[in-house]
Amino acid sequence: MTNFIIGRQQIFDKNLNISAYELFFRGNNFDLSNNHEATLATHQVMTDSILEIGLNNIVDEHKAFINFTTQNILEKTPLNLPKDRVVIEIQENVNIDSPVIYNLREMSQKGYLISLDNFSLTHKHQKLLEFVDIIKLDVLAMGENRVREIITQLKFYDVKILAAKVETRDAHKYLQELGCDYFQGFFFNKPNLVAGKRIGSNQLDSLRLLALANNPNVEFDELVREISQNLSLCYKILCYINSAAYPSSIKIKSISQAIAYLGLNELKRWINLVVLSSLSNKPSFIIQNSLIRGKMCELLATLKFKNKIRCGEFFLIGILSSLDNLLDLPLKEALEQLPLSDYVTDAILYHKDFGGEALRCVLNYEFGNFDEVTFSDVPQFIIGNAYIESLSWARNIKFEL
């Protein structure tokens, strides 16, 4: 497995469906966001890792936006990657001279999509507009007036507009009105908090089941009775066991057999997953993001503890950390609906103890704060491997979300 880490951030279309992911790379001895260090790093580090891990394990069926340096372009590094899966992203520190323009034009003619990052309408950039496909605007740095001015100028060119660093709902609204084609930013991971919002009856039922599953004194038979009385749960448990998460040779003939096959700890985990998905009508990527958090926290726990119960506790910390986004309630208020242990609550709200340290590590990874990605004395590349494993696990959960 690779000895550096890969992160990703969603890029959405006009309907807020995931269109692509931007990939970020960070190594022990180089930083690919730093022009000098990135140029010194061999391009094989990037291409080999993607080919080794597999793009599907990182971005599913979507395209991957990848930043390339001046040297990468001169060496034609992007041609090592499949043209139907990658978008060549050119940042502002790339030296736009004749050799670079020539190579980018050649890549465009071969069918590669090209995105121009941190765009400004200068003479050198105008030469690229003949064949560039996407213009990426840092709307946070530019400000609304400058963004409007640039978009007006770009209407004369055959390019798509990607609004990056969209942080608020108001920003997203005006960018939609301006006709932006793609959106990227942490706004999409933030809850839309509504003052005085009440939890619906279906959500209350789901929260009660979640509370029952995470009661440390719950009996296996008690959970079995609860599930057996719910036809929807019975159907979902069969779908879950027959998903890619379990061997296809398993032949489940009854609900009691399915529940017994899972065992108490795995049954609790499954209930958490199902309840999480039923709490909200949010887009599926938000549910998947919760699963990634939970699995990555659990994997970090396995590096610290051998106790499966402790590891399950870390899984719960990860998935419940996004409960505010699912319910559009303040996180503390949402967690008060559940009889959780102080350890779990304090880890989620205040990042206390090892559980909080693991969650903080996962959140920093998710938001690309790689300098803050630490957990105990675990090497950073091991943490990166846990992230890739979590991505793969989450995309294999094929029950009704």
MILUM-430587 format. One record per residue (C-alpha): chain; residue in one letter; z, x, y. Coordinates in Angstrom, 1 decimal, decimal comma. Example, Ala and Ser with C-alpha at 12.3 -4.5 7.8 and 13.67 -1.06 7.14 Angstrom:
<rs>
+------+------+--------+--------+--------+
: pafi : firo :     c3 :     c1 :     c2 :
+------+------+--------+--------+--------+
:    A :    A :    7,8 :   12,3 :   -4,5 :
:    A :    S :    7,1 :   13,7 :   -1,1 :
+------+------+--------+--------+--------+
</rs>
This chain:
<rs>
+------+------+--------+--------+--------+
: pafi : firo :     c3 :     c1 :     c2 :
+------+------+--------+--------+--------+
:    A :    M :    0,0 :    0,0 :    0,0 :
:    A :    T :   -0,6 :    1,1 :    3,6 :
:    A :    N :    1,9 :    3,3 :    5,4 :
:    A :    F :    1,4 :    1,5 :    8,7 :
:    A :    I :    1,7 :   -2,1 :    9,8 :
:    A :    I :   -0,7 :   -4,9 :   10,6 :
:    A :    G :    0,2 :   -7,9 :   12,8 :
:    A :    R :   -1,9 :  -10,9 :   13,9 :
:    A :    Q :   -2,0 :  -13,6 :   16,5 :
:    A :    Q :   -3,8 :  -16,9 :   16,3 :
:    A :    I :   -6,9 :  -17,7 :   18,4 :
:    A :    F :   -7,5 :  -21,5 :   18,8 :
:    A :    D :  -10,5 :  -23,6 :   19,5 :
:    A :    K :  -10,7 :  -26,5 :   21,9 :
:    A :    N :   -9,1 :  -28,8 :   19,3 :
:    A :    L :   -6,3 :  -26,4 :   18,7 :
:    A :    N :   -7,5 :  -25,5 :   15,3 :
:    A :    I :   -7,2 :  -21,9 :   14,3 :
:    A :    S :  -10,6 :  -20,2 :   14,9 :
:    A :    A :   -9,7 :  -16,6 :   14,4 :
:    A :    Y :   -6,8 :  -14,1 :   14,5 :
:    A :    E :   -6,5 :  -10,9 :   16,6 :
:    A :    L :   -5,2 :   -8,0 :   14,5 :
:    A :    F :   -2,8 :   -5,4 :   15,7 :
:    A :    F :   -2,3 :   -2,0 :   14,1 :
:    A :    R :    0,7 :    0,4 :   14,4 :
:    A :    G :    1,3 :    3,5 :   12,4 :
:    A :    N :    4,1 :    6,0 :   12,1 :
:    A :    N :    2,1 :    8,8 :   13,8 :
:    A :    F :   -0,2 :    6,8 :   16,0 :
:    A :    D :   -0,4 :    3,7 :   18,1 :
:    A :    L :   -3,8 :    2,0 :   18,1 :
:    A :    S :   -2,9 :    0,3 :   21,4 :
:    A :    N :   -2,8 :    3,8 :   23,0 :
:    A :    N :   -6,2 :    5,1 :   23,7 :
:    A :    H :   -5,5 :    8,7 :   23,2 :
:    A :    E :   -3,6 :    8,3 :   19,9 :
:    A :    A :   -6,1 :    5,7 :   18,6 :
:    A :    T :   -8,9 :    8,1 :   19,2 :
:    A :    L :   -7,1 :   10,8 :   17,2 :
:    A :    A :   -6,5 :    8,4 :   14,4 :
:    A :    T :   -9,2 :    8,4 :   11,8 :
:    A :    H :  -11,2 :    5,2 :   11,7 :
:    A :    Q :  -10,7 :    5,1 :    7,9 :
:    A :    V :   -7,1 :    4,2 :    8,4 :
:    A :    M :   -8,2 :    0,9 :    9,9 :
:    A :    T :  -11,1 :    0,1 :    7,7 :
:    A :    D :   -9,6 :    1,3 :    4,4 :
:    A :    S :   -6,5 :   -0,7 :    4,9 :
:    A :    I :   -8,4 :   -3,9 :    5,6 :
:    A :    L :  -10,6 :   -3,4 :    2,7 :
:    A :    E :   -7,6 :   -2,5 :    0,5 :
:    A :    I :   -5,5 :   -5,4 :    1,4 :
:    A :    G :   -8,4 :   -7,8 :    1,9 :
:    A :    L :   -9,2 :   -9,8 :    5,0 :
:    A :    N :   -8,5 :  -13,1 :    3,2 :
:    A :    N :   -4,9 :  -12,0 :    2,7 :
:    A :    I :   -4,5 :  -11,4 :    6,4 :
:    A :    V :   -6,6 :  -14,0 :    8,1 :
:    A :    D :   -7,5 :  -16,5 :    5,4 :
:    A :    E :  -11,1 :  -17,7 :    5,9 :
:    A :    H :  -11,1 :  -17,0 :    9,6 :
:    A :    K :  -12,6 :  -14,2 :   11,6 :
:    A :    A :  -10,6 :  -11,1 :   12,7 :
:    A :    F :  -10,8 :   -9,8 :   16,2 :
:    A :    I :  -10,3 :   -6,0 :   16,0 :
:    A :    N :   -9,9 :   -3,6 :   18,9 :
:    A :    F :  -12,1 :   -0,5 :   18,7 :
:    A :    T :  -11,9 :    2,6 :   20,8 :
:    A :    T :  -14,8 :    4,5 :   22,5 :
:    A :    Q :  -14,8 :    7,0 :   19,6 :
:    A :    N :  -14,9 :    4,1 :   17,1 :
:    A :    I :  -18,0 :    2,7 :   18,8 :
:    A :    L :  -19,7 :    6,1 :   19,0 :
:    A :    E :  -19,0 :    6,6 :   15,3 :
:    A :    K :  -20,1 :    3,0 :   14,5 :
:    A :    T :  -16,9 :    2,3 :   12,7 :
:    A :    P :  -17,3 :   -1,5 :   12,9 :
:    A :    L :  -20,4 :   -1,2 :   10,6 :
:    A :    N :  -17,9 :   -0,5 :    7,8 :
:    A :    L :  -16,6 :   -4,0 :    8,0 :
:    A :    P :  -18,4 :   -7,3 :    7,1 :
:    A :    K :  -20,2 :   -8,8 :   10,1 :
:    A :    D :  -19,4 :  -12,3 :    9,1 :
:    A :    R :  -15,6 :  -11,6 :    9,1 :
:    A :    V :  -15,0 :   -9,5 :   12,2 :
:    A :    V :  -15,3 :   -9,7 :   16,0 :
:    A :    I :  -15,7 :   -6,3 :   17,7 :
:    A :    E :  -13,2 :   -6,4 :   20,6 :
:    A :    I :  -13,9 :   -4,0 :   23,5 :
:    A :    Q :  -10,9 :   -3,3 :   25,7 :
:    A :    E :  -11,0 :   -2,1 :   29,3 :
:    A :    N :  -10,2 :    1,5 :   28,4 :
:    A :    V :  -13,5 :    1,9 :   26,5 :
:    A :    N :  -15,9 :    4,1 :   28,4 :
:    A :    I :  -18,9 :    1,9 :   29,0 :
:    A :    D :  -21,7 :    4,4 :   29,2 :
:    A :    S :  -25,3 :    4,5 :   27,8 :
:    A :    P :  -24,4 :    5,7 :   24,3 :
:    A :    V :  -21,7 :    3,0 :   24,0 :
:    A :    I :  -24,0 :    0,3 :   25,3 :
:    A :    Y :  -26,7 :    1,4 :   22,9 :
:    A :    N :  -24,4 :    1,3 :   19,9 :
:    A :    L :  -22,9 :   -2,1 :   20,8 :
:    A :    R :  -26,4 :   -3,5 :   21,3 :
:    A :    E :  -27,4 :   -2,3 :   17,9 :
:    A :    M :  -24,3 :   -3,9 :   16,3 :
:    A :    S :  -25,1 :   -7,2 :   18,1 :
:    A :    Q :  -28,7 :   -7,1 :   16,8 :
:    A :    K :  -27,2 :   -6,6 :   13,3 :
:    A :    G :  -25,3 :   -9,8 :   13,6 :
:    A :    Y :  -21,8 :   -8,6 :   14,8 :
:    A :    L :  -20,0 :  -10,7 :   17,4 :
:    A :    I :  -18,7 :   -8,8 :   20,4 :
:    A :    S :  -15,8 :   -9,7 :   22,6 :
:    A :    L :  -15,1 :   -8,1 :   26,0 :
:    A :    D :  -11,4 :   -7,9 :   26,8 :
:    A :    N :   -9,8 :   -7,7 :   30,2 :
:    A :    F :  -13,1 :   -8,6 :   31,9 :
:    A :    S :  -14,0 :   -8,0 :   35,5 :
:    A :    L :  -17,5 :   -8,6 :   36,8 :
:    A :    T :  -18,5 :   -4,9 :   37,6 :
:    A :    H :  -21,9 :   -3,4 :   37,4 :
:    A :    K :  -21,2 :   -1,7 :   34,0 :
:    A :    H :  -19,8 :   -4,9 :   32,5 :
:    A :    Q :  -22,9 :   -6,9 :   33,7 :
:    A :    K :  -25,0 :   -4,7 :   31,4 :
:    A :    L :  -23,0 :   -5,9 :   28,4 :
:    A :    L :  -23,4 :   -9,6 :   29,3 :
:    A :    E :  -26,9 :   -9,4 :   28,0 :
:    A :    F :  -25,5 :   -9,4 :   24,4 :
:    A :    V :  -21,7 :   -9,9 :   24,5 :
:    A :    D :  -20,7 :  -13,2 :   22,8 :
:    A :    I :  -17,1 :  -13,7 :   24,1 :
:    A :    I :  -15,3 :  -12,9 :   27,3 :
:    A :    K :  -11,6 :  -12,6 :   27,0 :
:    A :    L :   -9,5 :  -13,3 :   30,2 :
:    A :    D :   -5,9 :  -12,3 :   30,7 :
:    A :    V :   -5,0 :  -15,5 :   32,5 :
:    A :    L :   -1,4 :  -14,5 :   33,0 :
:    A :    A :   -2,3 :  -11,2 :   34,9 :
:    A :    M :   -5,2 :  -12,7 :   36,8 :
:    A :    G :   -3,6 :  -15,9 :   38,1 :
:    A :    E :   -5,2 :  -19,3 :   38,4 :
:    A :    N :   -7,4 :  -18,6 :   41,5 :
:    A :    R :   -8,9 :  -15,5 :   40,1 :
:    A :    V :   -9,5 :  -17,1 :   36,7 :
:    A :    R :  -11,3 :  -20,0 :   38,3 :
:    A :    E :  -13,5 :  -17,5 :   40,3 :
:    A :    I :  -14,4 :  -15,5 :   37,2 :
:    A :    I :  -15,2 :  -18,6 :   35,1 :
:    A :    T :  -17,4 :  -19,9 :   37,8 :
:    A :    Q :  -19,4 :  -16,6 :   37,9 :
:    A :    L :  -19,7 :  -16,6 :   34,1 :
:    A :    K :  -21,3 :  -20,0 :   33,9 :
:    A :    F :  -24,6 :  -18,3 :   34,6 :
:    A :    Y :  -24,3 :  -16,3 :   31,3 :
:    A :    D :  -24,5 :  -17,4 :   27,7 :
:    A :    V :  -21,0 :  -16,4 :   26,7 :
:    A :    K :  -17,9 :  -18,1 :   25,4 :
:    A :    I :  -14,6 :  -17,9 :   27,3 :
:    A :    L :  -11,3 :  -16,9 :   25,5 :
:    A :    A :   -8,2 :  -17,5 :   27,6 :
:    A :    A :   -5,5 :  -15,0 :   26,5 :
:    A :    K :   -1,8 :  -15,0 :   27,3 :
:    A :    V :   -1,6 :  -18,8 :   27,7 :
:    A :    E :    2,2 :  -19,2 :   28,2 :
:    A :    T :    2,6 :  -22,8 :   29,5 :
:    A :    R :    1,3 :  -26,2 :   28,8 :
:    A :    D :    0,2 :  -26,5 :   32,4 :
:    A :    A :   -1,9 :  -23,4 :   32,0 :
:    A :    H :   -3,4 :  -24,7 :   28,9 :
:    A :    K :   -4,3 :  -27,9 :   30,6 :
:    A :    Y :   -6,1 :  -26,4 :   33,5 :
:    A :    L :   -7,9 :  -23,9 :   31,3 :
:    A :    Q :   -9,1 :  -26,8 :   29,1 :
:    A :    E :  -10,4 :  -28,5 :   32,3 :
:    A :    L :  -12,3 :  -25,3 :   33,3 :
:    A :    G :  -14,1 :  -25,4 :   30,0 :
:    A :    C :  -12,6 :  -22,5 :   28,1 :
:    A :    D :  -13,7 :  -22,3 :   24,5 :
:    A :    Y :  -10,8 :  -20,5 :   22,9 :
:    A :    F :   -7,1 :  -20,0 :   23,6 :
:    A :    Q :   -4,5 :  -17,4 :   22,7 :
:    A :    G :   -0,9 :  -17,1 :   23,6 :
:    A :    F :    2,7 :  -17,8 :   22,8 :
:    A :    F :    2,6 :  -21,3 :   24,4 :
:    A :    F :    1,4 :  -22,6 :   21,0 :
:    A :    N :    4,6 :  -21,4 :   19,3 :
:    A :    K :    7,0 :  -23,0 :   21,8 :
:    A :    P :    8,5 :  -26,4 :   21,4 :
:    A :    N :    7,6 :  -29,2 :   23,8 :
:    A :    L :   11,2 :  -30,2 :   24,6 :
:    A :    V :   11,6 :  -33,8 :   25,5 :
:    A :    A :   14,8 :  -34,8 :   27,4 :
:    A :    G :   16,7 :  -37,6 :   25,6 :
:    A :    K :   14,4 :  -37,6 :   22,6 :
:    A :    R :   15,8 :  -39,4 :   19,5 :
:    A :    I :   15,2 :  -38,4 :   15,9 :
:    A :    G :   13,2 :  -41,0 :   14,0 :
:    A :    S :   14,5 :  -42,7 :   10,9 :
:    A :    N :   12,1 :  -40,8 :    8,6 :
:    A :    Q :   13,2 :  -37,6 :   10,2 :
:    A :    L :   16,9 :  -38,6 :    9,7 :
:    A :    D :   16,2 :  -39,2 :    6,0 :
:    A :    S :   14,5 :  -35,8 :    5,7 :
:    A :    L :   17,4 :  -34,1 :    7,5 :
:    A :    R :   19,9 :  -35,8 :    5,1 :
:    A :    L :   18,0 :  -34,5 :    2,1 :
:    A :    L :   17,9 :  -31,0 :    3,7 :
:    A :    A :   21,6 :  -31,2 :    4,3 :
:    A :    L :   22,2 :  -32,2 :    0,7 :
:    A :    A :   20,0 :  -29,4 :   -0,7 :
:    A :    N :   21,9 :  -26,8 :    1,4 :
:    A :    N :   25,4 :  -28,0 :    0,6 :
:    A :    P :   26,9 :  -25,1 :   -1,3 :
:    A :    N :   28,9 :  -27,6 :   -3,5 :
:    A :    V :   25,9 :  -29,8 :   -4,4 :
:    A :    E :   25,5 :  -30,5 :   -8,1 :
:    A :    F :   22,1 :  -30,1 :   -9,8 :
:    A :    D :   22,3 :  -33,6 :  -11,2 :
:    A :    E :   22,9 :  -35,0 :   -7,7 :
:    A :    L :   19,7 :  -33,4 :   -6,5 :
:    A :    V :   17,8 :  -34,6 :   -9,6 :
:    A :    R :   18,9 :  -38,2 :   -8,9 :
:    A :    E :   17,8 :  -38,0 :   -5,3 :
:    A :    I :   14,3 :  -36,7 :   -6,1 :
:    A :    S :   13,8 :  -39,1 :   -9,1 :
:    A :    Q :   14,3 :  -42,1 :   -6,8 :
:    A :    N :   11,6 :  -40,9 :   -4,4 :
:    A :    L :    8,0 :  -41,3 :   -5,7 :
:    A :    S :    6,6 :  -39,1 :   -3,0 :
:    A :    L :    8,9 :  -36,3 :   -3,9 :
:    A :    C :    8,1 :  -36,7 :   -7,6 :
:    A :    Y :    4,4 :  -36,3 :   -6,8 :
:    A :    K :    5,0 :  -33,3 :   -4,5 :
:    A :    I :    7,1 :  -31,5 :   -7,0 :
:    A :    L :    4,3 :  -31,8 :   -9,6 :
:    A :    C :    1,7 :  -30,5 :   -7,0 :
:    A :    Y :    4,0 :  -27,6 :   -6,2 :
:    A :    I :    4,5 :  -26,4 :   -9,8 :
:    A :    N :    0,8 :  -26,8 :  -10,4 :
:    A :    S :   -0,1 :  -24,8 :   -7,3 :
:    A :    A :   -1,1 :  -21,1 :   -7,2 :
:    A :    A :    2,6 :  -20,2 :   -6,9 :
:    A :    Y :    3,0 :  -20,8 :  -10,7 :
:    A :    P :    1,0 :  -19,9 :  -13,8 :
:    A :    S :   -1,7 :  -22,4 :  -14,7 :
:    A :    S :   -0,6 :  -22,4 :  -18,3 :
:    A :    I :    2,6 :  -24,4 :  -17,5 :
:    A :    K :    2,3 :  -27,9 :  -18,9 :
:    A :    I :    4,7 :  -30,2 :  -17,1 :
:    A :    K :    5,1 :  -33,6 :  -18,9 :
:    A :    S :    7,9 :  -35,2 :  -16,9 :
:    A :    I :    9,8 :  -35,1 :  -13,6 :
:    A :    S :   13,0 :  -34,0 :  -15,3 :
:    A :    Q :   11,2 :  -31,2 :  -17,1 :
:    A :    A :    9,6 :  -30,1 :  -13,7 :
:    A :    I :   13,0 :  -30,1 :  -12,0 :
:    A :    A :   14,7 :  -28,2 :  -14,9 :
:    A :    Y :   11,9 :  -25,7 :  -14,9 :
:    A :    L :   12,5 :  -24,8 :  -11,3 :
:    A :    G :   16,2 :  -24,3 :  -11,6 :
:    A :    L :   18,8 :  -25,0 :   -8,9 :
:    A :    N :   18,0 :  -22,2 :   -6,5 :
:    A :    E :   14,2 :  -22,7 :   -6,6 :
:    A :    L :   14,8 :  -26,5 :   -6,4 :
:    A :    K :   16,7 :  -26,0 :   -3,2 :
:    A :    R :   13,9 :  -23,8 :   -1,8 :
:    A :    W :   11,3 :  -26,4 :   -2,7 :
:    A :    I :   13,2 :  -29,2 :   -1,0 :
:    A :    N :   13,4 :  -27,0 :    2,1 :
:    A :    L :    9,7 :  -26,6 :    2,1 :
:    A :    V :    8,9 :  -30,3 :    1,5 :
:    A :    V :   11,4 :  -31,5 :    4,1 :
:    A :    L :   10,2 :  -29,0 :    6,6 :
:    A :    S :    6,6 :  -30,3 :    6,3 :
:    A :    S :    7,7 :  -33,9 :    6,6 :
:    A :    L :    9,8 :  -33,5 :    9,7 :
:    A :    S :    6,8 :  -33,3 :   12,1 :
:    A :    N :    3,2 :  -34,1 :   12,6 :
:    A :    K :    2,6 :  -30,6 :   14,1 :
:    A :    P :   -0,5 :  -28,6 :   13,1 :
:    A :    S :   -0,3 :  -27,0 :    9,7 :
:    A :    F :   -0,2 :  -23,5 :   11,1 :
:    A :    I :    3,2 :  -24,2 :   12,6 :
:    A :    I :    4,5 :  -25,1 :    9,1 :
:    A :    Q :    2,8 :  -22,1 :    7,6 :
:    A :    N :    4,4 :  -19,9 :   10,3 :
:    A :    S :    7,8 :  -21,2 :    9,3 :
:    A :    L :    7,1 :  -20,4 :    5,7 :
:    A :    I :    6,1 :  -16,8 :    6,6 :
:    A :    R :    9,3 :  -16,4 :    8,6 :
:    A :    G :   11,4 :  -17,6 :    5,6 :
:    A :    K :    9,7 :  -15,5 :    3,0 :
:    A :    M :    9,8 :  -12,4 :    5,1 :
:    A :    C :   13,5 :  -12,8 :    5,8 :
:    A :    E :   14,0 :  -13,3 :    2,1 :
:    A :    L :   12,0 :  -10,1 :    1,3 :
:    A :    L :   14,1 :   -8,1 :    3,8 :
:    A :    A :   17,2 :   -9,5 :    2,1 :
:    A :    T :   16,1 :   -8,2 :   -1,3 :
:    A :    L :   16,0 :   -4,7 :    0,2 :
:    A :    K :   19,7 :   -5,1 :    1,2 :
:    A :    F :   21,2 :   -7,4 :   -1,5 :
:    A :    K :   20,7 :   -8,1 :   -5,2 :
:    A :    N :   22,4 :  -11,5 :   -5,0 :
:    A :    K :   19,7 :  -14,2 :   -5,2 :
:    A :    I :   22,0 :  -16,7 :   -3,4 :
:    A :    R :   22,1 :  -14,3 :   -0,4 :
:    A :    C :   18,4 :  -13,9 :   -0,4 :
:    A :    G :   18,0 :  -17,7 :   -0,5 :
:    A :    E :   20,3 :  -17,9 :    2,5 :
:    A :    F :   17,9 :  -15,5 :    4,4 :
:    A :    F :   15,0 :  -17,7 :    3,4 :
:    A :    L :   16,7 :  -20,7 :    5,0 :
:    A :    I :   17,5 :  -18,7 :    8,2 :
:    A :    G :   13,8 :  -17,9 :    8,5 :
:    A :    I :   12,4 :  -21,4 :    8,0 :
:    A :    L :   15,0 :  -23,2 :   10,1 :
:    A :    S :   14,4 :  -20,8 :   13,0 :
:    A :    S :   11,4 :  -22,9 :   14,0 :
:    A :    L :   13,2 :  -26,3 :   13,7 :
:    A :    D :   13,0 :  -26,7 :   17,5 :
:    A :    N :    9,2 :  -26,5 :   17,4 :
:    A :    L :    9,0 :  -29,0 :   14,6 :
:    A :    L :   11,3 :  -31,5 :   16,2 :
:    A :    D :   10,7 :  -30,7 :   19,9 :
:    A :    L :   14,5 :  -30,5 :   20,3 :
:    A :    P :   16,6 :  -27,5 :   21,5 :
:    A :    L :   17,3 :  -25,4 :   18,5 :
:    A :    K :   21,1 :  -25,7 :   18,7 :
:    A :    E :   20,8 :  -29,5 :   18,9 :
:    A :    A :   18,5 :  -29,6 :   15,9 :
:    A :    L :   20,7 :  -27,4 :   13,8 :
:    A :    E :   23,7 :  -29,6 :   14,6 :
:    A :    Q :   22,1 :  -32,3 :   12,5 :
:    A :    L :   22,7 :  -30,1 :    9,4 :
:    A :    P :   26,0 :  -29,0 :    7,8 :
:    A :    L :   25,0 :  -25,3 :    7,7 :
:    A :    S :   27,4 :  -22,4 :    7,2 :
:    A :    D :   28,4 :  -20,5 :   10,3 :
:    A :    Y :   26,6 :  -17,5 :    8,9 :
:    A :    V :   23,3 :  -19,3 :    8,9 :
:    A :    T :   23,8 :  -21,0 :   12,3 :
:    A :    D :   25,0 :  -17,8 :   14,0 :
:    A :    A :   22,1 :  -15,8 :   12,5 :
:    A :    I :   19,5 :  -18,3 :   13,9 :
:    A :    L :   21,1 :  -18,9 :   17,3 :
:    A :    Y :   22,7 :  -15,6 :   18,1 :
:    A :    H :   21,0 :  -13,1 :   15,6 :
:    A :    K :   24,4 :  -12,1 :   14,2 :
:    A :    D :   25,1 :  -10,1 :   11,1 :
:    A :    F :   22,3 :   -9,0 :    8,6 :
:    A :    G :   20,8 :  -12,5 :    8,6 :
:    A :    G :   20,3 :  -12,4 :   12,4 :
:    A :    E :   19,1 :   -8,8 :   12,2 :
:    A :    A :   16,4 :   -9,8 :    9,6 :
:    A :    L :   15,4 :  -12,8 :   11,8 :
:    A :    R :   15,2 :  -10,7 :   14,9 :
:    A :    C :   13,0 :   -8,2 :   13,0 :
:    A :    V :   10,7 :  -11,0 :   11,8 :
:    A :    L :   10,4 :  -12,5 :   15,3 :
:    A :    N :    9,6 :   -9,1 :   16,9 :
:    A :    Y :    6,9 :   -8,6 :   14,2 :
:    A :    E :    5,5 :  -12,1 :   14,8 :
:    A :    F :    5,3 :  -11,5 :   18,6 :
:    A :    G :    3,8 :   -8,0 :   18,3 :
:    A :    N :    6,9 :   -6,2 :   19,7 :
:    A :    F :    6,4 :   -3,4 :   17,1 :
:    A :    D :    8,8 :   -1,0 :   18,9 :
:    A :    E :   11,6 :   -3,5 :   18,1 :
:    A :    V :   10,6 :   -4,0 :   14,4 :
:    A :    T :   13,6 :   -2,6 :   12,6 :
:    A :    F :   15,9 :   -3,8 :    9,8 :
:    A :    S :   18,8 :   -1,6 :    8,7 :
:    A :    D :   17,4 :    1,7 :    7,5 :
:    A :    V :   14,2 :    0,2 :    6,0 :
:    A :    P :   11,0 :    2,2 :    6,9 :
:    A :    Q :    8,7 :    0,3 :    9,2 :
:    A :    F :    5,8 :    0,4 :    6,8 :
:    A :    I :    7,9 :   -1,3 :    4,1 :
:    A :    I :    8,6 :   -4,1 :    6,7 :
:    A :    G :    4,9 :   -4,3 :    7,3 :
:    A :    N :    4,3 :   -4,7 :    3,5 :
:    A :    A :    6,8 :   -7,5 :    3,4 :
:    A :    Y :    4,8 :   -9,2 :    6,2 :
:    A :    I :    1,6 :   -9,0 :    4,2 :
:    A :    E :    3,3 :  -10,3 :    1,1 :
:    A :    S :    4,7 :  -13,2 :    3,1 :
:    A :    L :    1,2 :  -14,1 :    4,4 :
:    A :    S :   -0,1 :  -14,1 :    0,9 :
:    A :    W :    2,8 :  -16,2 :   -0,5 :
:    A :    A :    2,5 :  -18,8 :    2,3 :
:    A :    R :   -1,2 :  -19,3 :    1,9 :
:    A :    N :   -0,6 :  -20,0 :   -1,8 :
:    A :    I :    1,7 :  -22,9 :   -1,2 :
:    A :    K :   -0,7 :  -25,7 :   -2,0 :
:    A :    F :    1,4 :  -28,9 :   -2,0 :
:    A :    E :    1,1 :  -31,7 :    0,5 :
:    A :    L :    2,0 :  -30,2 :    3,9 :
+------+------+--------+--------+--------+
</rs>
